[in-house]
Amino acid sequence: MELRQLRYFVRVVELGSMGRAADDLGVVVSALSQQISRLEGELAVRLLQRTSSGTRPTEAGLAFLHQAQLTLRHADDAVRAAQQARLSGHVSVGLAPSTSALLALPLLRAMRERHPDVRLRLVESLSGNLAAMLATRQLDLAVLFATDATQRWSVQPLLDERLFLLGARELPGLPREPRVTLAQLAGVPLVMPTGQHGLRAILNAGFARAGITPDVVLEIDGLAVLMDAVRAGLGATVQPGAASVRLPRDCIVAAEIADAGLLRRNLLASLSDDELSPAGLAARVVLAEVVRELVRAGDWPGATLHES
């Protein structure tokens, strides 16, 4: 199997036509078709289906496409690294909004300082969306709150986050103690993420154990808008400590949730080591180091490093 064959196959799939791909690659159609046939012969499987309207991948071709794209990207990164004699390439990192609020800027600075030739793409989305992107190799690594055991990922526990009640000082009925239980939140108007959000599932289970039904007055999945609503006094919220950096300390009351076991674990998940590019491996190391530095410096509220 040759890299040339992989490039030919990927371009045919991208353009949906043998003729257009041949023109784009600067080869004749017969030569392109011959290379694709050799590739299919070596794999003993049909990768492309020719139709009157064009060429499209078979199910086997779709499965092969993701790996072919990954291989070509790694090959390109290796060429650039060899030409520049230092680490280069690109890496995609996913962070949830609450994590991004605290980790994104230090990570960007650390990568620029330690690996200036690595192009970093940062994606902010819900943990479930990031896991789906990692599964389809749209991301190289991500900080998640749950992982799929069926995926062949490398997973490293990073830290556990305690949760905090956050609310505007003028909000009626807001507890003023430094530590509160979920039972004390009965009757407190709450602004919460929707049911598809992992944090909501943790809190729903906690409220159920406490034997109360929370007074959810607003459901908002966007962290920035949710925090705007809290700051405006429309309700309080329960969030990990990292999210509190988006709120001004002078007008917000923050109280740690004291219920046992009410934690959110942060996991550093990445493609397996044999799939991860050198740039991805370097970014994974830097991200873990930045997290440790933030926690040890006391800059990550309510965070405890995982023992491993």
N, C-alpha and C positions, 0 to 999 in steps of 0.2 A: 504494500500500500504506500502510495506516494502523497506528499503534501499537495502536489499539483492536482491529483485526482480529487482530494478533499475540496480544494478551492473550486474546481470545476463543478463538482456536485452542489456545493453551497450556492454558487452563483446561478445555476440552473433553477434551483428551488426559489431563490430570491426573485428572479425575473420571470419565472413561470413559463419559460420558452427556451428550447434548445437554440433556436436561431438568434434570439436576442442575446443569450448568454455567450454564444460563439462570437458575435460582433463585439460585445463588451470585453471579452478576454483576448480578442485578436487572433482567433484560431478559426479554422474552417469547421463546419458542422460535423463533418464525418470524423475528424480527429477528436472533437469533443465527445461525440457519441461513442467512439471506440474506447476512450479512457473511462467513461462511465460504465460501459459494458465490462471492461476489465475489473473495475472496482466491484461491480455486482457479482462477477464470477468469483473473485477472491473471497467475497463474503458469503457466497452461495445464497443470496437473497435478492429479490427485486426491490430496488430503492425508488425507482421512478415509474410513473405510469403515464404513457403518452396517450393523449386524447386529441380529438379534432380541435378543441379550444386551447390546447397548450400542454404543458407538462407539469404534473404535480406529484408530490411525494406519496409513496405508499405509507402504511402504518409503520413498517420497518424503516422507511426512509425518514419519517418524522423523528423516530427514536434515535436514528443515526445522526440526524442533523444537529441536535444539541451537542453531542460529543464532538462532531466534526468542527463546529464553530469554536468550541472550547480548545480543541487541539490547535487550530489555526491561530487563535489568540495567543496561546502560550508560545507557539513558534515565533510569532511576530515579536512578542516581548523578549524572547531569548535573543533574537537578532539585534534588537535595540540595545539590550544589556551588553552584548558582546561588542557592539560598535562603540558604545559610550564608556565601556570598561567600568561601569558602576550600575547599581540597581536602578532599573527603570521599568516602564510598563504602566499598567493602569489597574485599579482595584475599585470595586463597588462595595460600599458599606451601608447597611441599613440600621437605623435607630428609630425607636418609638419616640413620639413627641416629648414625653416627660424625660426620657433619657437624653434626647438631643438637646434639651434646654440647658443641661449641665455639661454634657460630654462633648458635644459637637465642636465647639470652638477650641478647647484644649487639644482635641484629636487633630484637627486641621493644622494647628500650630506645630504640634509634635511631628506630624508627617512632613510638613514643609521643612522643618529643621533637620530631621534625621534622614529623610529620603526625598530630596527636592525634585528628583526626576521622575518620581512615581506620581501619576495623575490620579487623584482621589475623587471618586464620585460618591456623594453622600445622599442617601435617600431617607426621607422621613415619612413614616407611615405606621399604621397600627401593627402590633406584633404579628397578628395572624396574616396580614398582607405581606409582611416581610418574610414570613416562613414560606408562603406560597412563591414569592419571588426567588428565594434561595433554592427551593425545590426545582424550579425551572431554570436555574443558573442565570437569572437576571442579576443576582447579587453573588458576591464572593463570600461575604461574611455579614453577620447581623447580630445585634444584641436582642435576644428574644426572652419571653417569659414562660414559654412552653415549647417543646420540640416534638417532632413526629418521630416516634421510635422506628418507623419503617424506612426512614431516610438514612442514607449512608453518609451522615455528617460527622464532623469532629465537633464535639460539644464540651465546653469547659465552663463549670459554674464560676461566676465572677463574684457576686455579692448578694446579700439579702437586704431588702429595704423595708423598714418599718413604715407604717402609714400614719398620716396626720390629718386631723380635722382642720380645715382652713376656712376662715370666714371673715367678713368685714366686721370691724369692731362694733359698728352700730346695729348689727343684725340682732333683732329681738330673740331671746331664748338661747343665744349661743353660750355654751359652757365656757367658763373662764379659767378652769384649772389647767395646769400644764400637761396633765395626763387624764384622758377620759376613756370610758368604755363605750362600745356601740349602744349599750342599753341606755346610756345617758343622752343619746341622740334622738330618742323618741320625741316626735313633735318638732324637731329642728328641720326647717325646710332645706332640702338638699338638691344640689345640682350635680347630676351623675352622668357618666357615659352610658350609652345604650347597652342592651343585653349582649351584643356581639363582642363587646370589649372584655378582655380577660380580667381587668381590674373589677369590673362589675360582677363577674362570677365569684371572685374572691369575697367581695363585700356582701353579695347576696347570701353566700354560705355563712358568713360571720353574723349577719343580722338574724338568719334563721336559728343559729345556735343561741343567740341572745334572746330569742323569743319575741322579737319586735318586727313590725312592718315599717320600713323607713318612709318618711314623707318626701317622696321625690317630686319636686315641683317642676324641674326641667331636666331634659335629657339632651346632652350635647357631646358629640364625639370629638370635635376639634378642641384640642387643649387650649389654644390661645383664646378662642371664643368662650370656652367654659370658664377660664380664669377671669375674663372680662366680666362675665355675669356675676361671679363671686365678688369681685372688687366693687361692682355696682350695687352689692347688697341684695341681689335677687335670691340668694341662698348660700349655704355653706357647701363644701365639698370634702371628700376624703380622697387624698392622693398620696403617692410616695413623696419623700422629702425632696427629690430632684425637681418635682413640679413646682415647689414653693419658690424657686428662684425667679419665676415669672411674675411674682407678686411683690409689691412694695411692703417692706416689713413694718413701716410706721402706721399702716392702716389695716393690717391683717392680724388676726389672732390665730396662732398655730398651736395645736395641742396634739401630743402623741396619742395614738390609739393603743390602749394598754391590753386589749384582749390577747390572750396567749395564741400563738400560732398565726396571727394575722400579719403575714409577711409576703412580699413579692420577691421571688428569686430572679436574678438576672443571669442569663446564660449566653455565653459567647459561642455562637454556632457558625460553622463555616463548611465549605465544601471539604471533602476528605483531603488529607495531606497529599495524596498522589494526583489530585485534580487541581489543587490550589497552585496558582502561579507563584514565582518567587516574590512578586510584589504583594500578592495576597498573604503569603506567609509573613512577610515583614510587617504588613499592616496589622495582622492579628497580634503579633508580639507587641507592637507599639500601643494598640488599643488596650490590651491587658495592663501594660505598664502605666498608662495614663489613668486608668481606673484605680489602680492601687495607689498612685500618687494622690489623687483627689480624695480618696477615702482616708488615707493616713494623715493628710493635711487637715482633715476635718471640714473639707469643702463639699462633701456629699451628705447632706442632712439625713440622719436615720439609717445610714448604710453600714453594714458589717461585712468585711471581706469573707468570702467562703474559705473554709479551712484548707481546701485542696489547692 
